[in-house]
Amino acid sequence: MTLIEKFESQVPGKIATGQESEKYSETGDTLVEVLATLVIASLCVVAFLTAFSTSISASAEHRTLVSLDTVVRSVSERATSQIQQQANPMFLPCATPSSYSGVNLGAPSGYSASITSVQYWNGNSFGSSCAAGSAAPQLISITVTGPVGTSSSISFAVDDPKYSASAVGASQIVFTTEPAGGTHGTPLATQPAITVEDSAGSPVTADSSTVSLVITPGSGTSGASLGGCSQLETQGVISFSGCTIDESGSGYTLTATDGPLSTVSALFTVE
């Protein structure tokens, strides 16, 4: 066998060895790709489960907060009714939280509620000082704690049912800022303001009465309730904040009452 023949006889073997090496290389690349795909898929599954778990947790927390808000508003309405609006009101001059221990706040099972502070109107704002025997309006704060320990507070103003704007020469109360829409369960987009006026239509700046505000019976959605309202009076103008209606609907009006004086707002819609 010549040298050339010998060389040629060995070439196929070299070529085969090269092809075999390439095949092994391709097999290794395929295995790496499969492993990488499995790792990526695992990461995607973990991310999905984490997002799903977070979504469930957030949803549960949202339901808890919504339920707590409903209880808070219900408790404040019950307290306001007992202290100021019922036939035998429980209003007491210069009252303290313990003075109202007999108020039935009516917190449902799993919730606790308590009156945490009482402040007194001094002519310009609510503060901690109360002159002995004074029947000044009061700002009462209530704290409600839910089943999982989450707490929420609300404040509302009450006054001596024996006192009203008419006692200082007022002849009417009027909506000087009309309430306006928004989304149910959240504060109205435009909170109402009411002015206490004399017979000439001028503000009665000496007034320090509080105003009862309710959804006008027969207006809006049946069964809806108004809650969360706080009021502050300056120079005869009573500004409300936090007023919330819990049901959507159209044709709502609010009725404001101060002793023998009352007025009805313009129509508005809640989404």
N, C-alpha and C positions, 0 to 999 in steps of 0.2 A: 504494500500500500504506500502510495506516494505520500509526501508530506501534505500536499494540498487536499488529497482525498481524506486523509486522517483529520484534517482541520474541518472539512465540510461535514464529516460524520459527527463531529462534536457540536456543530452550530445548533441543530434542532434542540439538543439538550439544553444549551444555554438559553435558547429562546423560551423553551418550556419552563425553565426555572424562572425566567423573568416574568412570564405570564402568571405562573403560580404565585410569585411574590406580589404581583399586582392584585390578584384575586384575594389574597390574605389581607392586603391593605384595605381593599374595598369592604371586606367583611368587618374589619375593625372600625372603619368609618361608620358603617351602618349601625353597629352596636352602640357607638357613642351617640349617634343621632337619636336612637330609641331611648337611651337613658336620659338624654337632655329633654326629650319630649315628655317623658314620665315626670321629671322634676318640675317642668313648667306646668303640666297638668295638675300636679299636686299643689303647687303654689296657688293656682287658680281656684282649686277646691277650697283651700284654706281661706283665701280672700273672700270667696262667696259666703262661706259659713260664718266668717267674722262679720261681714256686712249684714247678713240675715239676722244674726244674734243681736247686733247693734240696733237694727230696725225694730225688732221685737221689744227690746228694752226701752227705746225711745217712745214707741207707741204706748207701752204700759205707763211710762212716766207721764205722757200727755194725758191719758185717761185719768190718772190720779189727780193731776193738777186741775183738770176741768171739773171733776167731781168735787174737789176741795173748794173751788171757786163758787160752785152752786150752793154748797153748804154754808159758806161764809155769807153770801148774800141773803140766804134764807134766815140765818141766825140774826143778822142785823135787822131785818124786817120785823121779826118777832119781838126783838128787844125794843125797837122804836115804837111798835104798837102798844106794848105793855107800859112803857115809861111815859108816853105822851098822848096816845090816841084813843085808848080805851075809855070806857065809862068811868072807871076808877083808876086814873093814871097813877103811876108809881114815882113820878118826878119828885125829887127832894132837893131843896136849896143846898148849895155847896156840898153836893153828894160826893162820896168817894167810891172806889170800886166795891168795897164791902157794903156800902149803903144799898147797892143794887143786887145783893146776894140772893134776894127773893125772886129776881127776874128769871123766868124759865126760858133759857136760850134754845132748848129743843134740839140739841145736836143729835144726829142719828147714831145708831150703834156703830162703834168703832171710831167715833170722833169725840173730841172733847173741846169745850168752848168756855172761855172765861172773859169777864170784863177786866182789862189790864190797866186802864187809866181813865181819868176824868179830868178835863180841863175846862176853864171857865172864861166866858166872854168878858173882855174889859172895855169894850167900846170900839176897839180897832182890831183885835185879834184874840185868839184863845191862849190862855196861859195857866200857870199853876196857882195863882192867887185868887182867893174868893173871899170877899168881905162877908163877915158874919151875917147870916140871914138873907144874903143876896139870892135873888131868884134869877140870876143871870143865865142865859143859855149855856148849855154844856156840850162839849165835844167828847163823846164816849168812844173808846177804842176797845175792840174785841179781837181776841186771837183764837183761831181754831186750829187744832192739830189733828191730822188725819191718821189712818191706820198704820202707815209706814213711817210716821214721825215728821212728815212734812207739815210746816205751819204757814198760815197766812193770816194777815190782820186787816181789819177794816175800821174806819172811823165814821161816825155820823153825828149830826148835831140834833139836839132836842132842846125844847124850852118849856118853861112853865105853862101848862095848858091854860092857866088863868090869865096869861099875858098874851097880847097880840099886837100887831102893828096899829090897830085902831086905837089902842090906849095912848098913843103919842100923836094923834091927829091924822093918821093915814086914812084915806077914803078908798084907796084901790091898790091892787098890785098888778103889775103888767109884765109880760115877757118882753124884755128889751133885747134879749138874744134868744132867738127861737132854736129849739133842739133840731138837729138834723142827722139823719141816717147813720150809715156805718154798717158794721157786720154784727149780727147777733152774737152775744157772749163776750163782746169787747166794748169798751167805752164808746159812746156815741161820738161821731165825727165832730159835731159841734155841740158842746155842752151848754145847757140853758143858763140864762141869767135873768133875774127878776128884780124889778125896782119897786120899792114901796113909795107911793106917791100921795100927796095931799090932794085936796079938791081942785087945786089949780094945775095939777099935773107935775108938780115939782117934787124931787126926791125928799123924803123925810129923813134927814141925816141923823136924827137922834134915835132912829129905830134900832132895836137890837133883838128883834124877834126872829124866830126861825120859821121856815116854810116847809110844809108837808108837800111832797111831790109824788104823784102816783100816775099810772097809766089810766087815762079816762075810761071808765067802764063802757064797754061796748065798742071801743076803738081797737084797731090793730088785730092781732091774733088772739083768739080766745085762750085763756090760761096763761098768757105771757105775764112775766113779772119784771118790775123795775127794781134794780138793786145797785149797791155800791156807791150811792150818791153821798158826797160830802159837800157842805156849803160853807161859804165864808162871806160875811157881810161887811161892806165898807161904805160908809156914808149913804146908807139906805139902799145900796145895790147888793143883792145876794147872788154870788157866783157859785155855780155848781161844778163839781168835777167828779170823774169816775162813774157817772151814771151809765148803766148797762141794761139792755133788754135782752132776755134770754131766748126769744123766738123771733124768727124772721117774719116779715109781713108788711103790708101797706096800710095806710089810713090810720096810723098811730097819732094820738094826741096825748099830751100830758096835762094834768090838772094840778095847779098849785093852790094851796090853801094856807091862810094865815088867820086863825081865829075866824071871824065872820066874813073875811075877804077871800075871794077866790078868782081864778082866771084860768083859761084854757089856751094851750099853745096851738100853733098852726099844725096842719097835717104834715107827717113825714113818713119815710119808709125805712125799714131795717132789712138789710139783705140777709 
